[in-house]
Amino acid sequence: MNTERYPRAAPLDPAPDTSSLSSRRGVAILILLSLVQFMDVLDASILNIALPSIKNDLGFSQQSLQWVVNGYILTYGGFLLLGGRVADLLGRRRMLVIGLVVFAGSSLAGGLADSESLLVGARFAQGIGAAMLSPAALSSLTSTFRSTRDRNTALGVWAAVSGIGGAAGVLFGGLLTEGPGWRWVLFINVPFSAIAFLGAFALLKRERMPRRLANFDALGGFLVTGGMLLLVYALVKAPDVGWGATRTIAELSGSAVILVAFVVNELRARNPLVPLSILRVKGVAAADATQMVALAGFLPMFFFLTLYMQTVLHYSPIQTGTAYLPLTGGFIIAASISSQLFARIGTKPVVVLGAAIAAAGLYWLSRIPVDGSYLPDILPGLLIVSIGMGGVFTGLTTAANAGVDQDKAGLAAGLLNTGQQLGTALGLAILSALATARTTSLLDAGSGLAQAATDGYQRALLVGAGIVLAATVVALLTPNTRQVTPVVEAEPALDLAA
């Protein structure tokens, strides 16, 4: 690394004893940014329970129905890097506001949709809006809360919100679908977006454009977005098409070629869209890789447990959603404790121990029986997983943003979220294939449907536990972050005086 080009500077916080979170404005900003992240994560899972109602109401085919969920995942994952970097170039508040308009508008259009194409198109647009929102919100958070204590607390809240979003999505999806109807699963985003829109103007200061866009790396933007879209598309379609199919291999190879071309372009570009020097910042690459592996094993849990509760235990949508409520409490407690431990023992022990605990919880869940019940078979595993993953989320979010220059904060956030989306898509694709193969094998051998399906879910959850356990090994490569020290001199902190 060229130390002349990237000189080391003093810590960001010019007044370590001054707490931004002690002011009403600071607390309000944290609530605002957490709300934005909550909406992003919520919408990745909130429509799952509503799918049967959507299919019946709009006449979806089974093949088309998957794109109600996958359309959001595809554009969200595909545009994250671009969204994160553009937030650095255009300003975070500006990108946040634009993202909220896109997100709210597409949610309204989806709720009013009267055909397959309109709803799927709205979900594609919603994913683009989310890809603008999440990096802008996280980079706004890291640039607003400068002291070590404030930043650890704020990132703890952020991680807790990220963790409970998936569980809350299942709960809200069930309540709204059985209540006012599936369209309100999308309509609910509009008032929340309006609140966040007004809050952004009231609480976040408009930034000066950090860089001119005269030499904007348009080719880099095209290549990274095209490569990521093709990669995520290949991953979400692989379980249906087959991992060994010519189409899957061609799509994965094509995405690899495009992304290699992107790297070559970034090395040569005068003003690269993604300065690859960010990967030399201690902890960024290792934390992102750990996040990808851990979430590949963890997030598919919602998919398989939901199927188990609804198809084997015959829970209603509301019962299924309510079953995940204890998970949210575990995340909040674990994230709160973890954020207070960083100054004493650092992030690495928290992440390693958290991943090991989460793996144990998934192992518990992998033993679900066909005649299972909630209290002995599901609840203990969910609580163990939530405690472990609360520490993992908090530690990795802190480690991945420590030492990153403020003019690359959006890019760092985009990289972290991209790892999350890739891990989710890859994990669900692999575990779905394993579960389907196990279920099909047992059905061919004459096993009953409930038993065969349960065995398939068990296999997926067991492998998921192994993947999360493997994340502990990757986590050993992450730095043991105790405090936030920037790599270069950053802009002055925002005035949060109440």
C-alpha positions, 0 to 999 in steps of 0.5 A: 500500500502506498503510504504517501497516497494514503497517509495515516491520520489521527482518530476521527473523534476530536473530542472522545468524551463528547457523545453524539448519542447523548443528544436527542438529534443523535438518537433520532438519526440512529432511529432514522437510519435503523428504520431504513435498514429495517425496511430493506431487510424486511422486504427480503422475507415479508412476501414469502408467506403471502405467495399463495395468496398472490398466486391465487389472486393474480393467477401466477404460474409456479415458475413465475411466482418465484420472481416475486421474491427472487426479483428483489434479491437479484437487483438488490444484490446486483446494484449494491456495489454501484449504489454504495459507491455512488453514495460516496460520489453524490452524497449519502443524503441525496442517495438516501432520498432518491432510494426512498422515492424509488422504494416507496414508488415501487412498493405502491406500484406493486401493491396496486398491481393487477398482473404478474408482469407489473408485480414482478417489475415492481419488485425488481425496482424495489430491489434497486431502491433498496440497493441505494438505501442500505449502503447510504444509510450504513455509511451515514451512520459510520460517518455520523457517530465518530467516537468509539463508544458511540460507533460501537453502540450504533453498529450494535443497534444496526446489527440487531435491526438487520438480524431481526428484520428477517424474523419480523418480515415473516411475522408482519407478512402473516399478520397482513396477509391474513388481515387486510390482505397481501397488498398491504405487505407492500403498501406498508412500505409507503408510510414508513418511507415517507417518515424516513424521507422527512427525517432525512431532510430534517436530520441529515445535512446535505453534503458537498459533492465529494468528487466531480463526476466528469470522469465517472467510471461508467464502464466500471459501473456497467461491468460490476452491475452486469457481473453481479446481476448474472452471478446472483441470477445463476445462483437463484436459478441453479436449484431449478436448472441444476448445478451441472447444467450447461446453462448454470455453468455458462452463467457462472462462467460468464459472470466470472469473466465480466467481473474479471474484466471489471477488476482489470478496468478498475486497475487501469481507470483514472477515477475507478468506480471501486478503488481496489485499495479499500481491500487493503484496509485491514479487516475489510476483505476478511469481515466481508468473507466471514459475513458471506459464509455465516449468512450462507448457513444462517439465513436459509433457516427461515426458509426451511423452518417456515416450510416445516411449520406450515407444511408439516406442523400445519401452522397458520401464517400468523402462528408461523410468524409469531414463532419467530418473535423470540428470535428478535429478543435474542438478537437485541440482547446479544447485539447490546452485550457484544457492542459493549465488549468490543472495547475490552476484548475486541471483535474477533472473539465475539464473532468466533464465539458467536458463530460457534453458538449459532452453529450449535443452535442450527444443529439443534434445529436440524433434529426437528421431528415429523411430530415435533412441537414448538417448545422443545423442538424449535424455541431452544434452537431459535434462541441459541441461534439468535444469541450467536448471530447477534454477536456475529452481525455486530462484530462483523459490521464493526470490523468491516467499517473500522479504518475505512476513510469517510469518502469510501464509507458507502463503498465499504457498506456496499461490499458488506451488504454484497457479501450478505446477498451473495451468501444468502443466494448461494446458501439457499441454492445449495441447501435447497438442492440438498433438501430436495434431493433428500426428500425425492430420494425418500419419496422414491423409496416409499416414505410418506410426504411429511417424513420425507419433507422433514428429513430434507429440512433436517439435512439442509439445517445440518449442512447450514450448521456446518457452514456457520461453523466454518465461518469461525475459521474464516473469522480468525482472519479478521483483525481484532478491532477494539477502536475505530481509527481511520486510514486518512483524514476525514471530513469534520463530524456532523454537528449533533447538538440538540 
